[in-house]
């Protein structure tokens, strides 16, 4: 019985020590700070159309350079990072991002002989047309333009422009067919 009591006391003691550790007590403040600078404050600077829906855990950087059209939907854990000085992200109306998507308007420089993080960022606008569907875990890199009505397959890495009405997938993403061809296949009508 005494061994059981000592075992319980030890478990309680370990639990109390871990919960009362100063770093554990400070961690909620760090989480609030992170949430403030990556979720709340940048939204205040963003240009938002009517009816925009943003998951509560989506994150943003440099919100003043992000513009979302009417009825855009941003999925859970997605991140849109505008450039620090010039790179903008412009998203057309009714575009939908699945969970875990990442869009950036800036890349690090790649010059040899310098640490990558010491180099100036290379900023280029990202433009996403209206009525696009960006699949789960897709990445859209700086300088990319997606035409109206694009579909980007889940897990794709988009490094080049995609034309309007295209269905693209892969890493790097490539056009696999056009939506009008997909519609013809779905209805059984022959391609023109």
N, C-alpha and C positions, 0 to 999 in steps of 0.2 A: 504494500500500500504506500509506503514511504517513497519507493522508487517511482510509482505512478505520480505522486504529488510533485516530486522533484522534476519529473519529465514535463508535467503540465506547467510548473512554475518556469522552467527553462523556455518553453514555447511562448508563454506569456511575456517573459522578459525579452526574448528576441523580437517579438512583435512590437512591444512598447519601444524598444531601442530603435527599430527601423522606422516606426511612425513618428517618433519624436526627434529624429536626426535633423539638424538644421537644413541640410540640402533638401530633404523631403518637404519640410515646412515651407521652403522658399519656392519649390517647384510650381505650385499653383500660380504664383505671381509671374513666373517666367512664361507659363502657358497663357495667362491673360495678356501679357505683353506681346507675345507672338501673335495671338489672335487679333489684337488691336492693330499691329502694324501690317499684317498680311491679309486680314479679312475686313476689318471695319473701316479703318482710315482710308485705304485706297478707294473704296466704293464711293466715298464722299466726293472724290475728284473725278470719277468716271462719268461719261456721258451715257445715260441709260434711256432707251426708248420706253414706250408704254408696254406694260404687261411683261416685263423682263422677270424671269424666274432664276434665281441663283441659289444653289445648294448652300446651306449654312457653313459648310467646311471647304468651300472653294476659296482659293487664295489668289491675290493679285499683287502686282508690283507696279509702281509708277502709274497709278490710276488715271492721271490727267491725260495719258496717251492711249487710253482704251475707250472705245466707243462701241456700244451694243445697241443694235436696232430693235424695233418693236418685237415683242414676244420671243426674244432669244431665251434659250434655256441652257444653263450651265450646270453640268452634272456634278455629283459628289466628288470631292477631292481633286477637282480640276484646277489648273493653275494657268493664268494668263499674265505674262510678264511683259509689259511695255518697256521700251528702251529708256535709259536714264535721261537722255537729252533729246533725241529726235525720233526714234523708232516707235511707230504707232501700230496698234492692233485695231482694225475696223471690221466689225462683224455685222453682216446684213440681217434684215428682219427674218424672223421665224427659223433661224438656224438653231440646231440642237446639238449640244455636246454631251456625249455619254460620260460616265464616270471616269476619273483618272486621266483626263486629257491634259496635254501640256502645249501651250502656244507661247513662243518667245519672239520678240522683235529685236533681239541682240545676241551676238555671238562674241566669244573671246577672239582676240587676234591670234594668229598662228606663226608669227615670225620666229625663226630659229635664233638661238642665242639669248633669248629673254624669257623670263618666267611668264607663263601664259597669263596668270592673274595680274601681272604688272603691265600688261599691254592694254591699250585702249579697246573698248568694246566696239565692234562693228555693228552698227544699227541699221536695220532695213525694215520698212513697213511690211506688215502682214495684212492682207485684205481677203476677207472671206465673204463671198456673195450671199445673197438672200437664199433662204430655203435649203440650206446645206445640212447634212447629217454627218457629224464627226463621231465615228465609232469609239467605243471604250478603249482607253489606253493608247490613243493616237497621239503622235507628236507632230507639231507643225513648226518648222524652223523659220528663222528670219528671212524676209524677202520673198516669201511665197504668196501667190495669189490663187485662190480657189474660185472658179467661176460659179455663177448662180446654179443652184440645184445639184451640186456635187454630193456624192456619197463617198466617205472615206472609211474603209474597212477597219474593223477593230485591230488594234495593235500596229497600225501603219505608222511609218516615219515619212512625212511629206517634206521633201527637200527641193522640189521643183513645182512650178505652176501646174495646176490641173484645170483643164478646160470646163466650161459650163456643161452641166448635164452628164458628167463622167462619173463612173464608179471606179475608184482606185483603191488599191490595197498593196501591202507588202512593205518591205524595208530594204531599199527605198521604195516608196509607193509608185506604182505604175498603173496607168489606165488599163483596166481589164475589159471594159465594155462601156457603152453609153446607155443611159437610162432608157432611151426610146427603144433600144434593142432588147433590154430587159423586159419592158412592157410588152413588146411583140411576142417574146418567148412565153410570158405569163399568160397571155390571152390566146396563144396558139395561132396568131396571125403571122403570115410570112413576112420576113424582113423585106423592105423595099429594095 
